[in-house]
Amino acid sequence: MNTLKNKVSLIGNLGFDPEVREIQGGKKVARISVATTDSYKNAAGEWVKDTQWHTVIAWGRTADQVGRLLRKGTPVALEGKLVHRSFEGKDGLKRYVTEVIMSDFQLLGKSKQPESAVAA
């Protein structure tokens, strides 16, 4: 059997402009939120839309590209891996976070990027 891998593929729209920052050593990290929407019929036969929000993190060159090319509302397809982590909040309680660490992405449809980003 082939080795199973942690791989996530999402197609959705950005919920806000990317948050890109530089950390120690000059490495860039970008954070985006991607909404995916599914539709189904409930027990009464009515169509229901179910929207899920996914926190996505990009590093290095991918983070730089995300910052230049993506904007709120941009339709995007992305791939990455699922990561679970925990941390202690300011209130002393343990918090749990699930994120997608993006490895690649592709713009879908018309982008809402500034013209200066297209030339890069």
N, CA, C and O of each residue as an XYZ file, in Angstrom:
480
protein
N       0.846     -1.184      0.000
C       0.000      0.000      0.000
C       0.885      1.238      0.000
O       1.926      1.274      0.656
N       0.459      2.241     -0.738
C       1.192      3.512     -0.742
C       1.102      4.177      0.619
O       0.145      3.969      1.365
N       2.093      4.967      0.930
C       2.069      5.720      2.179
C       0.978      6.786      2.103
O       0.920      7.563      1.150
N       0.130      6.811      3.101
C      -0.916      7.823      3.140
C      -0.314      9.139      3.596
O       0.545      9.167      4.477
N      -0.769     10.227      2.992
C      -0.218     11.537      3.313
C      -1.302     12.468      3.824
O      -2.487     12.284      3.547
N      -0.877     13.454      4.564
C      -1.748     14.500      5.069
C      -1.868     15.541      3.963
O      -0.978     16.377      3.806
N      -2.960     15.504      3.190
C      -3.136     16.417      2.068
C      -4.548     16.982      2.071
O      -5.525     16.243      2.195
N      -4.644     18.301      1.934
C      -5.922     18.996      1.919
C      -6.026     19.787      0.626
O      -5.065     20.442      0.221
N      -7.182     19.732     -0.027
C      -7.472     20.548     -1.205
C      -8.751     21.323     -0.919
O      -9.757     20.740     -0.515
N      -8.713     22.628     -1.128
C      -9.878     23.481     -0.896
C     -10.118     24.370     -2.111
O      -9.176     24.806     -2.773
N     -11.375     24.631     -2.391
C     -11.771     25.627     -3.383
C     -12.765     26.528     -2.685
O     -13.798     26.068     -2.199
N     -12.448     27.826     -2.635
C     -13.330     28.756     -1.940
C     -12.963     30.189     -2.238
O     -12.244     30.472     -3.196
N     -13.461     31.093     -1.412
C     -13.225     32.524     -1.570
C     -12.582     33.092     -0.317
O     -12.891     32.669      0.797
N     -11.677     34.062     -0.508
C     -11.019     34.702      0.627
C     -12.009     35.556      1.401
O     -12.805     36.288      0.814
N     -11.953     35.456      2.729
C     -12.845     36.221      3.592
C     -12.316     37.601      3.914
O     -13.093     38.492      4.259
N     -10.999     37.804      3.810
C     -10.391     39.105      4.054
C      -9.058     39.167      3.320
O      -8.534     38.141      2.889
N      -8.510     40.376      3.177
C      -7.205     40.527      2.542
C      -6.160     39.754      3.350
O      -6.273     39.659      4.572
N      -5.146     39.202      2.682
C      -4.111     38.453      3.390
C      -3.392     39.315      4.433
O      -3.166     40.508      4.229
N      -3.045     38.682      5.544
C      -2.225     39.329      6.568
C      -0.817     38.774      6.401
O      -0.555     37.625      6.757
N       0.089     39.583      5.862
C       1.462     39.138      5.623
C       2.383     39.881      6.573
O       2.298     41.100      6.723
N       3.271     39.119      7.216
C       4.248     39.750      8.096
C       5.582     39.034      7.955
O       5.666     37.913      7.453
N       6.608     39.714      8.410
C       7.953     39.163      8.368
C       8.350     38.773      9.785
O       8.163     39.546     10.724
N       8.902     37.565      9.935
C       9.329     37.111     11.257
C      10.850     37.147     11.329
O      11.517     37.538     10.371
N      11.384     36.742     12.462
C      12.834     36.757     12.645
C      13.525     36.049     11.491
O      13.065     35.010     11.018
N      14.635     36.625     11.045
C      15.384     36.040      9.944
C      14.877     36.467      8.581
O      15.408     36.030      7.559
N      13.850     37.320      8.548
C      13.339     37.841      7.281
C      12.361     36.937      6.554
O      11.942     37.268      5.445
N      11.982     35.805      7.138
C      11.039     34.895      6.488
C       9.631     35.462      6.571
O       9.237     36.008      7.601
N       8.868     35.331      5.480
C       7.501     35.849      5.443
C       6.499     34.755      5.770
O       6.689     33.582      5.447
N       5.410     35.189      6.432
C       4.292     34.304      6.735
C       3.005     35.065      6.407
O       2.867     36.243      6.737
N       2.072     34.379      5.755
C       0.786     34.988      5.391
C      -0.340     34.156      6.000
O      -0.262     32.930      6.076
N      -1.390     34.856      6.433
C      -2.574     34.203      6.993
C      -3.778     34.657      6.189
O      -3.985     35.853      5.981
N      -4.572     33.690      5.736
C      -5.815     34.001      5.036
C      -6.935     33.144      5.619
O      -6.686     32.154      6.306
N      -8.147     33.536      5.337
C      -9.312     32.762      5.716
C     -10.074     32.455      4.435
O     -10.392     33.358      3.661
N     -10.365     31.178      4.217
C     -11.041     30.747      2.999
C     -12.392     30.149      3.369
O     -12.482     29.297      4.253
N     -13.448     30.606      2.682
C     -14.797     30.101      2.909
C     -15.139     29.076      1.834
O     -14.981     29.335      0.641
N     -15.610     27.911      2.271
C     -16.131     26.911      1.350
C     -17.603     26.725      1.666
O     -17.991     26.691      2.834
N     -18.424     26.607      0.632
C     -19.864     26.488      0.830
C     -20.383     25.224      0.166
O     -20.071     24.936     -0.990
N     -21.177     24.478      0.915
C     -21.784     23.246      0.448
C     -23.297     23.422      0.535
O     -23.789     24.109      1.429
N     -24.028     22.814     -0.374
C     -25.493     22.870     -0.341
C     -26.061     21.456     -0.225
O     -25.528     20.509     -0.804
N     -27.145     21.333      0.530
C     -27.801     20.038      0.668
C     -29.271     20.268      0.997
O     -29.668     21.358      1.410
N     -30.079     19.210      0.805
C     -31.490     19.279      1.164
C     -31.662     18.735      2.571
O     -31.144     17.670      2.907
N     -32.399     19.484      3.394
C     -32.661     19.024      4.759
C     -33.853     18.056      4.762
O     -34.390     17.729      3.704
N     -34.255     17.607      5.933
C     -35.340     16.634      6.059
C     -36.663     17.152      5.490
O     -37.506     16.364      5.062
N     -36.847     18.487      5.486
C     -38.079     19.083      4.955
C     -38.009     19.290      3.445
O     -38.958     19.786      2.839
N     -36.886     18.909      2.841
C     -36.740     19.057      1.386
C     -36.289     20.441      0.953
O     -36.301     20.753     -0.238
N     -35.890     21.272      1.905
C     -35.434     22.628      1.589
C     -33.925     22.641      1.396
O     -33.197     21.918      2.075
N     -33.457     23.473      0.457
C     -32.020     23.602      0.234
C     -31.398     24.449      1.345
O     -31.916     25.509      1.697
N     -30.296     23.971      1.882
C     -29.570     24.649      2.951
C     -28.126     24.842      2.508
O     -27.504     23.926      1.970
N     -27.598     26.046      2.740
C     -26.192     26.316      2.456
C     -25.407     26.225      3.751
O     -25.804     26.788      4.771
N     -24.288     25.512      3.704
C     -23.428     25.349      4.868
C     -22.049     25.906      4.516
O     -21.333     25.329      3.698
N     -21.683     27.021      5.131
C     -20.386     27.643      4.868
C     -19.421     27.332      6.005
O     -19.743     27.521      7.178
N     -18.239     26.855      5.645
C     -17.174     26.562      6.601
C     -16.022     27.524      6.351
O     -15.705     27.830      5.201
N     -15.398     28.000      7.416
C     -14.251     28.910      7.311
C     -12.982     28.166      7.693
O     -12.938     27.479      8.714
N     -11.960     28.304      6.877
C     -10.689     27.608      7.076
C      -9.562     28.623      7.213
O      -9.410     29.506      6.369
N      -8.778     28.499      8.266
C      -7.596     29.341      8.435
C      -6.455     28.685      7.665
O      -6.162     27.503      7.847
N      -5.816     29.475      6.802
C      -4.754     28.968      5.935
C      -3.501     29.802      6.167
O      -3.557     31.031      6.204
N      -2.366     29.117      6.322
C      -1.080     29.762      6.563
C      -0.144     29.436      5.402
O      -0.064     28.285      4.973
N       0.562     30.443      4.896
C       1.562     30.240      3.844
C       2.892     30.797      4.326
O       2.930     31.786      5.057
N       3.979     30.161      3.915
C       5.321     30.554      4.329
C       6.185     30.897      3.123
O       5.944     30.426      2.012
N       7.193     31.723      3.363
C       8.230     32.010      2.366
C       7.710     32.621      1.080
O       6.932     33.574      1.100
N       8.148     32.062     -0.039
C       7.779     32.580     -1.360
C       6.267     32.517     -1.585
O       5.684     33.425     -2.177
N       5.639     31.440     -1.110
C       4.188     31.317     -1.254
C       3.489     32.445     -0.500
O       2.508     32.997     -0.998
N       3.971     32.796      0.686
C       3.397     33.897      1.468
C       3.524     35.215      0.701
O       2.597     36.025      0.691
N       4.668     35.423      0.066
C       4.887     36.635     -0.724
C       3.893     36.706     -1.884
O       3.314     37.762     -2.139
N       3.692     35.590     -2.586
C       2.750     35.543     -3.706
C       1.314     35.758     -3.235
O       0.540     36.453     -3.893
N       0.964     35.172     -2.113
C      -0.371     35.356     -1.543
C      -0.622     36.835     -1.275
O      -1.688     37.360     -1.597
N       0.365     37.505     -0.683
C       0.223     38.929     -0.377
C       0.082     39.798     -1.610
O      -0.613     40.814     -1.579
N       0.732     39.410     -2.691
C       0.681     40.205     -3.925
C      -0.558     39.920     -4.766
O      -1.077     40.824     -5.421
N      -1.040     38.680     -4.760
C      -2.052     38.273     -5.729
C      -3.471     38.118     -5.194
O      -4.427     38.220     -5.964
N      -3.631     37.877     -3.907
C      -4.963     37.587     -3.382
C      -5.561     38.774     -2.634
O      -4.847     39.534     -1.980
N      -6.865     38.920     -2.740
C      -7.623     39.952     -2.039
C      -8.940     39.363     -1.563
O      -9.351     38.296     -2.019
N      -9.596     40.050     -0.654
C     -10.898     39.616     -0.138
C     -11.820     39.298     -1.311
O     -11.925     40.076     -2.260
N     -12.484     38.153     -1.238
C     -13.428     37.741     -2.274
C     -12.810     36.951     -3.417
O     -13.543     36.390     -4.231
N     -11.486     36.888     -3.505
C     -10.828     36.177     -4.590
C     -11.159     34.686     -4.534
O     -10.973     34.049     -3.497
N     -11.655     34.119     -5.658
C     -11.840     32.667     -5.694
C     -10.481     31.994     -5.878
O      -9.686     32.416     -6.717
N     -10.215     30.950     -5.097
C      -8.903     30.319     -5.114
C      -9.022     28.814     -4.875
O      -9.887     28.355     -4.130
N      -8.140     28.066     -5.516
C      -7.969     26.639     -5.227
C      -6.623     26.511     -4.541
O      -5.649     27.131     -4.969
N      -6.554     25.716     -3.484
C      -5.283     25.583     -2.780
C      -5.080     24.161     -2.290
O      -6.026     23.395     -2.108
N      -3.806     23.838     -2.084
C      -3.429     22.552     -1.518
C      -2.506     22.791     -0.345
O      -1.796     23.795     -0.293
N      -2.518     21.863      0.597
C      -1.644     21.971      1.750
C      -1.821     20.781      2.659
O      -2.319     19.734      2.244
N      -1.411     20.947      3.904
C      -1.569     19.881      4.890
C      -2.284     20.435      6.111
O      -2.186     21.622      6.421
N      -2.998     19.563      6.795
C      -3.758     19.927      7.980
C      -2.863     19.821      9.206
O      -2.171     18.822      9.401
N      -2.886     20.877     10.039
C      -2.059     20.917     11.239
C      -2.938     21.294     12.426
O      -3.736     22.228     12.346
N      -2.785     20.560     13.530
C      -3.483     20.856     14.778
C      -2.430     21.293     15.791
O      -1.373     20.672     15.902
N      -2.720     22.350     16.519
C      -1.784     22.802     17.551
C      -2.582     23.388     18.709
O      -3.774     23.669     18.589
N      -1.904     23.561     19.811
C      -2.550     24.160     20.975
C      -1.624     25.216     21.562
O      -0.413     25.204     21.343
N      -2.229     26.129     22.315
C      -1.458     27.177     22.985
C      -2.245     27.627     24.205
O      -3.436     27.346     24.334
N      -1.566     28.322     25.088
C      -2.220     28.846     26.284
C      -2.630     30.290     26.022
O      -1.791     31.123     25.677
N      -3.920     30.590     26.183
C      -4.432     31.935     25.967
C      -4.045     32.874     27.096
O      -3.526     32.449     28.128
N      -4.301     34.147     26.886
C      -3.989     35.158     27.902
C      -4.729     34.903     29.209
O      -4.291     35.322     30.280
N      -5.859     34.209     29.101
C      -6.643     33.888     30.303
C      -6.163     32.612     30.995
O      -6.750     32.179     31.986
N      -5.083     32.008     30.462
C      -4.522     30.811     31.073
C      -5.157     29.508     30.618
O      -4.713     28.433     31.023
N      -6.193     29.583     29.780
C      -6.863     28.377     29.288
C      -6.179     27.856     28.026
O      -5.668     28.629     27.216
N      -6.179     26.557     27.879
C      -5.577     25.933     26.708
C      -6.526     26.081     25.527
O      -7.716     25.789     25.640
N      -6.001     26.534     24.397
C      -6.776     26.727     23.167
C      -6.259     25.754     22.108
O      -5.077     25.410     22.082
N      -7.175     25.318     21.234
C      -6.821     24.399     20.164
C      -7.122     25.046     18.825
O      -8.157     25.691     18.658
N      -6.220     24.874     17.877
C      -6.349     25.493     16.557
C      -6.087     24.441     15.485
O      -5.180     23.620     15.615
N      -6.889     24.474     14.430
C      -6.646     23.652     13.250
C      -6.428     24.597     12.078
O      -7.234     25.495     11.835
N      -5.332     24.390     11.353
C      -4.977     25.252     10.231
C      -4.551     24.408      9.037
O      -4.163     23.249      9.181
N      -4.631     25.009      7.864
C      -4.085     24.402      6.657
C      -2.786     25.128      6.348
O      -2.778     26.351      6.211
N      -1.684     24.383      6.236
C      -0.408     24.963      5.833
C      -0.331     24.809      4.316
O      -0.150     23.707      3.798
N      -0.473     25.937      3.611
C      -0.569     25.939      2.157
C       0.777     25.643      1.494
O       1.809     26.187      1.886
N       0.747     24.776      0.487
C       1.944     24.499     -0.296
C       1.838     25.082     -1.697
O       2.853     25.388     -2.321
N       0.598     25.239     -2.203
C       0.404     25.748     -3.562
C      -1.005     26.316     -3.684
O      -1.908     25.913     -2.950
N      -1.189     27.251     -4.611
C      -2.521     27.796     -4.856
C      -2.654     28.220     -6.308
O      -1.665     28.406     -7.017
N      -3.914     28.370     -6.735
C      -4.209     28.822     -8.087
C      -5.409     29.754     -8.039
O      -6.423     29.447     -7.411
N      -5.286     30.889     -8.706
C      -6.403     31.826     -8.801
C      -7.472     31.234     -9.697
O      -7.161     30.585    -10.695
N      -8.719     31.452     -9.351
C      -9.850     30.981    -10.149
C     -10.686     32.175    -10.575
O     -10.847     33.118     -9.800
N     -11.213     32.157    -11.768
C     -12.080     33.235    -12.226
C     -11.346     34.548    -12.303
O     -10.120     34.591    -12.410
N     -12.115     35.623    -12.247
C     -11.540     36.968    -12.292
C     -10.984     37.322    -10.925
O     -11.665     37.170     -9.911
N      -9.752     37.793    -10.900
C      -9.154     38.186     -9.622
C      -9.453     39.647     -9.343
O      -9.716     40.426    -10.260
N      -9.412     40.014     -8.064
C      -9.643     41.393     -7.646
C      -8.331     41.989     -7.165
O      -8.286     42.699     -6.160
N      -7.263     41.692     -7.896
C      -5.945     42.146     -7.479
C      -5.626     43.502     -8.083
O      -6.140     43.836     -9.151
N      -4.788     44.288     -7.422
C      -4.372     45.565     -7.975
C      -3.493     45.329     -9.196
O      -2.806     44.312     -9.287
N      -3.517     46.280    -10.141
C      -2.735     46.125    -11.366
C      -1.244     45.982    -11.080
O      -0.544     45.303    -11.832
N      -0.742     46.599    -10.021
C       0.669     46.509     -9.706
C       1.094     45.087     -9.362
O       2.255     44.729     -9.555
N       0.162     44.263     -8.851
C       0.484     42.890     -8.497
C       0.562     41.999     -9.724
O       1.274     40.995     -9.718
N      -0.173     42.361    -10.790
C      -0.202     41.553    -11.999
C       1.152     41.552    -12.682
O       1.573     40.527    -13.220
N       1.843     42.687    -12.668
C       3.113     42.820    -13.376
C       4.249     42.056    -12.704
O       5.272     41.797    -13.339
N       4.094     41.695    -11.451
C       5.189     41.047    -10.705
C       5.481     39.652    -11.133
O       6.375     39.011    -10.581
